[in-house]
Every structure is written in structure tokens, then in C-alpha cells.
Amino acid sequence: MKFRHQLFVYMVLFGVVASFGFAENPMSPAEQKIAAARKAIDRNPENYDAYNQLALAQTRRARETADPRYYDRADESLAISLRLSPKNLEAERIEVWILLGKHEFAAALEHAVALNKRVPDDVMTYAFLVDANVELGNYAEAEKAAQWMLDLRPGNVPGLTRAAYLRELFGDIEGAIDFMQNAYQRTPNTEVEDRAWTLTQLAHLDLMRGRVENADRLLKSALALYPECHYALANLGKVRTAQGRLDEAVQAFRDLYRVAPHPENLYLLAKSLERAGRTEECMKAFSEFEQKALAESIVTDNSNRELVYYFADVADNPSEALRIARMETARRHDSPTLEAYAWALHANGMTNQAQAAMKSALEVGIEDAMSLYHAGVISRTAGDTLASKKYFQRSLEVNPHSEAADAVRQALLR
């Protein structure tokens, strides 16, 4: 989804947390922080730290709303802070966070490395190293940085959430759940947004293992805390799909696209409409997705992976799928991007290259049912029946209720 790195950084940043629930104040936690920072600036326009706090609150608002324009506003706030106090450490930290938010991962890594040299014992600098390295596919470096976080400050919530995601990538879902539950227990009740996100991640992990009803309960709790949590709405759509409640899945994805109107969320809605047999609406949504996703395909914050699958599986344009995939792999080599590249190669009949790319995608240890299905299809096309069967069987073992499950069963029957 948009702001992919926020699987890690959604939790408390720099120790600045929300202390009010929506019941007491109609403003969101980030909006409250923005208002407080603006008051501090009104009292003293030369207070550079107040501009830092404004920038930080604006990044939090970007996360709440999935609106990247808040990152631009945060940039403007930081420019004033750095004019008032050049090289102030807090502003430089927030600069890295903004680069991550804009998906400028290579630049974020460069800044984080420099910052780490300047303050080698700063926990959040290591967090940025985790985030950037994961998105670029440098998993060993990400793991080292995550371990430093937990060694420097055992039990810190940002470190626990990052460790959880790395466990997920390495195929250790139960380990990921342990880390995420620990993070949830350490997050105060007043931090409703953070708690909703953590519950959503726990639901996502349960859903990866086919524990659909447990995921459903967790998402209900998350949405009760934060009704427009776009991460929760996305996972609710997946839960309803797994339950066969296809019209309700469509509604969940409609709500998601309303809250976070980004092309990749429109793609999820179009796929849901397709599954529900609502062909006319489905084709209209796909057409709109193609137009919007192509318009942002050359920028770093894009929907290129969804575009690859759309051109390969829906629009029957494999050459365009490969063009987009190559453009994205020039920027990053993380597992999901390599998988999309492998699928584009497969769609173009480049089977040997597809096998090599898929092997690289799975190398980190990820055990996702759809990824294993893709690996099985590519192996079958290459004539490696034994490997294909193993991938298909493992896909069903990992999650018998995944979106790929029916196709996997048919493949095994054949």
C-alpha cells in the first residue's frame, strides 16, 4: 500500500505521542499536535523547535490521512527551522522521515547513514536505517540496524514493530506476532491511532496464516478505536473476501478508496468488483486505475507493482508490464518488487529469467501464499513439475484461505 515503509514507522516517532482520544476532541491526534505547534509559533516566531514540532505533526497527519501533500508542508516547516537554527539535529532527523514518506529510499538511506555517524547511539536513526534498507532490499543491513535498536533500548516500540516486520519477511509469522503483541502491550491506551495500527498488523499476520475469524475480531477492535484507519479497511476487505462475503468486501474497499484515494487502493476495489461479478463497475475502475497509476509511474511514490499485475493479468499487455517492472527494479530490489518483475518476465515468456528473479524474491525466506503460487506457476512453465508441486502445496499449507487458494487447488489437480 501507499507509504509502505509505515509498516515500520507508524508507531511513536521521536517519543511524540497523542494523548487525547477522539471522544474528548474531534481533532485527530496529529491535528491536535499541529494546532499546538502553531500556537507555540505564534507566541515566538523565532522558536525553531516549534517548527520542528509542526513538521513532525504534519508527517503524522500524512500517515493518518494517506495524503502525501502533508510531507510537502512538513518540508516547508523544516526549511524555516533550519534557517533559524542551521544543522539542528531534530530537523535533520525529520528530514529523513519525510524522504521515507515520499518513498525516496536511496536518498533516505544516504541521509540516515550520515546521521548515524553523527549520533551513533540514536535509536530512531537506526530505525531509519531499517526502513530504507528494507525498502531497497538490503535485508541483512536492515536486520543489523533493528538489532541495534533493541540493544540500545530494549523493548522500545519502534524497534519491536520493525523486528516484527523483519520476522514476517523472513517467514517467521509467529515470531512477528510475538513482537507485535509486545509492542501493543507497551502502547498506552491513550494512543488510539497507534493501537489501531498495531491491531491491524496483528490481523494481517493472522490473515497470512488463514486465521480469518481472529483477523476479523482484531480489525473490528482496530476500527472501533480509529474508524477511518485505511490499513484496517484494506485488511477488512481481504477478510471479507476470504469469508466469501464479496459484496461486503467491495464496500470495505470502497471505504478504503474514499479515505485514501490512491491508485493502488482503486486497484484493490477493481479486483474486488471483478470477484463479485460486477463487470461494468469493475472495468470502469480498472480503466481509471490505469490512467491514474500511469500518471504517477515515473515518481518514487507510485503504484507500479499494481500496474505490473494489471498489465500482465488484466489488460493483456505483457510488454508494458515488463517496462514498468524494469523501471521499478532500477530503483529497488525488495522482495515484492522482484516478485512483480518475475511475473512480468513470465508474462513475456522469459521463463529462465523469471525463475531467477522469483528465486531472488523468495530468498529472504518470505512465505506468502500468493508469492508461493506465483513461484509454482513459473516453475510449472519451466517444466519443473516437482518444484511447482512443492510451491503449490506450501502455498495451501501457509494459507488455505488465500486469494490464490482456488487456483492452487486447480493447479494441483492438473
N, C-alpha and C positions, 0 to 999 in steps of 0.2 A: 504494500500500500504506500501511499504518499508518506513522506517523512519516515522512510524505512528505518533509519537509524534510531527512531524514537522507541523501537522495541527495547532499546537500552536506556535512553536518556529521558524517558517520560517521568521517571521518578525525580525526587528532590534534587535541584541543581543549586550548588553552592550553599546549601543549607537554608535557602529562601523558600518558605513553605506557606501555603494558605492556612489560615487559622479560622476561617468562617465557613459555615455551610450555606447552602442556597436557601435554607429555610429562614435564616436570620437576615440575609442580604440578597436582593435579586441579582446583584452583580456576581459574575463568576470570580473565583479566586484571583485569576490574572487581572481582571478588570479592577478589582479592589487594589491590587498592587500598583497598577498603572495610575489610579487616582491618587494613591498615597505618594507616589513618586512625583507626580505633577504638583501636589501641594508643597512638597519639600523644595521643588524648583522655584515655585512662586515665592517662597519665603527667602530663598537665597539662590539667585540665578547663577552664582559662581561656584556652586557646590557640585563638583564633578561627580561625586559618588551618587548624587541623586539622579544624574543622567545614566549612570551605570544601572541603578535600580530600575529606572524606566525602561532601559534596553532589555534588561533581564525579564521584566514583566511582559514586555512586548513579545519576547520569544516564547514565553509561557502561553500567551494568548494565541500565537501562531499554532501551538500544539493543541490548544483547546478547540480552535475553530477549523484547523487544517487549512488556514488561509496564509499562504506564503508572503503576502504583502506585509504582514507584521514583521517579517525579517528585514524588509527594507526600512521600515520605521525604526527598528532597533539599530540598524546601521547608522541612521541619521542621529539618533540619540548618542551613540558611541562617538561619532565624529565630534560632537560638542564636548563630551567628556575628555577626549584625547587632546582637543585644543586647549582646554582648561588645565589639564594635567597630562602632558605627553608621557607615554610609556607606562601609565599606571596599570598595575598588574591585573586588576579586576576587569578593566576594559579589554585587555588583550585576551583574557580567558573567554569573555563573552563573544569576542570576535571569532574564536574557533567554533564555539557553539553555533553561531549564525552560519558559518561556512558549512557546517554539517547539516543544518536545517535546509540550506539551499542545495544540498547534495553535491557540493564542491569538495569531494572527499580527498582528492590528491592535495589540494591547497590546504585543507583542514589538517591533514597529516603533517605537512611541512610546518605549519604553524605550531602544531602540538609538540612536535619534536623539539623545535626551538624553545618553546615554553618549558618543556620538561628539563632541558639543560639549565634554564634559568632558575627553576624551582623544582628540584628533583624529588622533593618529598610531598608534592601537592597531589592529593588523591584524585581530584577532578581532572587534572592534566592527564593522568593515566587513563581516566575514563574516556577522554577524547581520543587517546591513542587506541583504545579498544574499538571505539565506534568507527574511526576512519579505517583502521586496518581490516576490520570485518567487512566493511562495505567494498573494500578493494580486493578482498580475497586473501589477505595476509593473515591467515588464521593462527599460525604459530606465534606471530608477534602480538596478535590480539590476546591470546591466552596468557602470554608473559605479562602484559600490561594489567590484565584482570587479576592475576595473582598478586602483583604489586599492590593493587588497590586493597585487597583483602589482608595482605601482610601489614600494610601501613596502618589500616584502621579496620580491624576485624569486625565483621557484622555490619559494615556500612551499607545502606540500602542501595545506592547506585552500583556498588561493587557486586552485591548479591544479584541484582537484576541482570547485569552483564554476564555474570557467571552462569546464570540460568539460560540465557540465550546461547552462550557457547556450548553448554551441555546439550541443548536442543540440536545445534548444528552437528555436534559430534555423535548424535544418535542416542544419547542418554536422556530419554524423556523423564524417567523417574527422578534422576538427579536434578534435572531442570525444575521439576515440580518442587522438590525439597528446597532448592534455593529460592524459588518464587514464593513459597509459603512462608519461609523465613522472612523475606522482605515484607510480605503482607503483615505479619505479626509485629514487625518493627515500625510500621507506618501508623502514626496516631489516627484515631477516629476522626479528628477534625480535618484531615487531609482527604476530603471526599473524592477529589478528582484522581489523586494518586492511587487510592484504594480501589476505585472503579477500574482503573487501568490494570492493576495487578490481578484483580479477579478475572478480567478479560483474558490476560495472558495464561492464567491457570485454566480457563475454559478452553483456550486454544490448544494447550498441551493435552488436555483430556480428549479433545476432538481429534487430535492427531492419532490417538490410540483407540478411537472408536467408542469412547465412553460418552455417548451422545447425551444421555439424560443428565449426567453430572455436569457436563458443559452447559446444558440448558439452565440448570439451577444457578450456576455461578454467574451466567450472563444476566439472569433476572435480578440477582443481587447487585451486579455492576450497574445496570440501567436504573435501578431504584436509587442508587447513590448519585448517578450522573446521567440523566435521561438521554442526552444527546452525545454520548461518548461514541464517536464514529468507529473506533476499534471494536466496541461491543456490538454495534449494529452490524458490522461486517461479519463478525463471527456468528451472530444470531441468524443471519441469512444462511450461513453454511450449516448451522444446526437444523434449521427448518428443512433445508434440502435433504440432509441425512435422514430426517424423520419422514420424508415423503410429503411434507406439508408445503407443496410447491407454491400455492398462491400466497401463503404467509411468508415464504422465502422471498417472493417478488416484493412484497410490501416492505420487508426488512431492508432489502437493497434499495428500494425507492427512498426509504427514510435515510439510508446512508448517503445516497447521492444528493438528497436535499441538504443534509447537514454538511457534507464535504463534496461539493460538485466538481470532482476531478475526473479526468477521462478513465483512469483505471477503475473507479467506482461505477462509472457508466458501463464499463465492460462487464463487471460483475452483474449488474442489472440486466444487461442484454443476454448474458448466458442463462440467467435465471428465467427470463421470459421465454427463452428457447426451450428450456427443460419443461416449462409449464405449457408448452404448445401454443403460445400466444405469438404466432408467426409474424403478423403485421407489426405489432409493437416491437418485437424482437429485431426485425430488420431495420426499423427506423432507429432504434437505439444503437445498433451496430454501425449504421451509417454516420450517425452523429459522433459516435466514439472515434471512428476512423478520422473524421475531419479534425476533431479536437486534439487527438493524440498525435497526429502528424504535425500539427501546428507547433507542438512543443517538443518534437522529437530531437531537435538539434541542441536543446538546452540541457543542463545537467539534471534538473528535476523534471523527469519525464515519465511516460508510460510505455517505454519501449519494449519491455518484456511482454506486456499485454499485446502490443502491436505485433510482435513476432508470432504469438499464438493465434492472433486474429488472422493474419495473412496466411499462416500455414494451415489452419484448421477451418476457417470460416470463409474467407474471401478467395481461397484457391489462388493465391498469388505467392508461390514459394520464393521467387526471386526477390520480391520486396521484403519478405520475412528475413531472408539472409542478409539483405542490405542493412536492415535495421539492426539485426543481431551483430553484424560485424562492427557497426558504428558504436554499439554499446560495449562490446568486448574490448574495443580500443581504449575505453575509459576505465574498465574494472573487470576483475576476474573472480568475483564471488560466485558461490555455488549456484544460486538461482539464475544468474546471468549466463553462466556456462551451460546450464541445462537448456535454457531458451536457445542458445546458439546451437547446441547439439540437435535440438528439434528442428531448427531451420535447415541445418545441413541434411538431416534425414528427409525433410520435405523436398529437398532438391536432389535426392538420390545419391548424395555424397556419403555413402554408408560408412566407409572406413574412418573418414574424418569425424562423422557423427559419433561413432563408437569411442574414439579417442577423447572427444570433448565431453561425452557423458561420463566416461571414466574419471576425468578430472573433476567434473561436477560432484560426483559421489565420493571422491577421495577423502574428504574431510570426515566422512562417516555418517552423513545425514541419512536418516531412514524415514522418508516421507512417502506415503503410499503413491501419490501421483508421480513423484520422481522415479520411483521404482517401476511403475508402469511404463513410463517413457523409456527407461533403460531396457525393459523387456521387449518393447516394440522394436527398438533399434537393433537389439541383439537378434531378434527373430528375422528381421530384414537381412541381417548379415549372414543368416544361415546357422547361427549358433543356437541351436534348439535347447541345449542343456542350460546355457546361461539364461536364455529367455525364460524358460520354465522356472528357474530359481528366482529370477526377479519378480515374476508374476506371483509366485507362491508367497514370497516375502511381502509383497505389497498387500495381499489379503491378510497375512498374519499381523502386519503392522496396524492395519485399519480395515476391517471388513465392511465398514460403512462409508468409505471414502467415495468421492465423486468418480473415481476410476474403477470402483469395485465391480460394477456390472461388466464393463469392458474387459477387465482382468479375467473374470469367470468365463466369459465367452472365448477369450484367447486360450485359456487352459483347456476348454472343451475341444477347441480345434486342434 
